[in-house]
């Protein structure tokens, strides 16, 4: 969740780190800091946004060509200057940043306090710096002292550390992602690739248990006491791909990219995944958030077309719901680092299951650990909320299911779905006007049946994520089993009504909403349905697996324009992070 970047080379470190942290702002944070080494270590950190701190304190006054930076979401300790990273040892000679949770930090702090250490923050992170300081009393080699300190930790971490007298950056990973960037006469490390793209495309993803020593001319990676080699990956994203490109927000840019990105997703090689899934008598899908809803689309197609039972389990619930007899698990994660999904995939593998990964990040933990991986091809997604990554996941999962069922005609039809989404994007002015009319309401229900139900779930999630309005989604038939009691003139119901086999019953549910005086908004390709509501949006005709793709896009746009109308930042919603790397 937190953003980390380290630099060692010939450039001014504070400039590289500040720009890198800006590229990681999409991960969400409430405080930030930078420390650089120029003889002694200099530090600026505070609560607030990067640019606010920079205006007050000027990060660029920090000198030196070695440094580390961090953006923090508060976990242990409140949002304050003292709790912001980087943290140091007692003497201000060792500084480090950390992402993750140290589960035994209270025990470590108590032990260190007895030895005379005094702590200046409430964080679990500070204990690591003091541990390194303590180990240096026994071991003169900094790398060994750092390694010894790390070995005492319990929990999850990515730690990046600098020290006075050390022309090196020391790093360790156990859980949250950490990547090394390879330059010429300079090296980088970061929690995510976008922080490095302006300088290098060559990266190495550290694996759990890895410790790295990074110097200007190169790096070494150790697993335990043994030096190991990790694959060097070439990233095909450009720095420009991670910029807004003239759009007011990343979210709108990424919504607009969906026609092209879905075409790329539908060209993905699914043969290896299909080979594992083919002939199976049961599928299990694990995922979280929007990826979970993408899994529900796969479930609908797999069960209706293949006749194969499919269970979709939240990653955080898998350890409680699993049978231990799963033969194959499909794990879906945009980042490939979602902690709950990754934990579920590892647990399934430990019981002998094959794992098929659906991800957007080459070289991520899930990508590396799965038996087969399918890249969704969405490119960098810098808005915190999922848009193009969701539809690309749906496209890939639909392709896999239809390929397994040998549904050639439906696969061919799916190839044309991008043109339908382009037509939806042409309706933005109508959707903006719709958002303006709905901006006075506080409560929203989204309903749909069959293939439209996952889109209803995703639409409600988008709305609550970026507008902070109350939104719920229901299978339309469930309204009469309780939620109807909440409907009145102050509630908006967004009804998804594609003219498929579910249409007649969905229209009955629409009538139920009208009878309770709810403010009805209908999205449909049917004139009959559109005529039922004062507020409506015509959607291109969609069938089967096209439905969740075509209907999700106007709901993304509705949430976006409502957020803008309400003056809420759609790219950086409060309390949320892009890559959820803690359980």
SULVEN-V103078 format. One record per run of one state. SS is the DSSP state (h for helix, s for strand, l for the rest). FROM is the first residue (numbers start at 0). LEN is the number of residues. Records with the same first field share a line. If there is no record, write none. Layout:
SS=FROM-LEN  FROM-LEN
This chain:
l=0-2  8-4  23-1  27-3  37-3  47-2  57-1  61-4  72-14  88-5  102-2  114-11  136-5  151-3  163-5  174-4  182-4  190-2  195-6  205-4  215-2  223-2  228-3  234-5  242-7  256-1  266-4  277-4  287-1  306-2  321-6  333-5  350-3  359-5  369-2  375-12  404-3  414-2  425-2  438-4  448-2  467-2  481-1  486-4  496-6  515-3  524-2  530-4  538-7  565-18
s=2-6  30-7  40-7  65-7  86-2  93-9  154-9  168-6  178-4  186-4  201-4  209-6  217-6  225-3  231-3  281-6  308-6  327-6  353-6  371-4  442-6  469-6  490-6  518-6  534-4
h=12-11  24-3  49-8  58-3  104-10  125-11  141-10  192-3  239-3  249-7  257-9  270-7  288-18  314-7  338-12  364-5  387-17  407-7  416-9  427-11  450-17  475-6  482-4  502-13  526-4  545-20
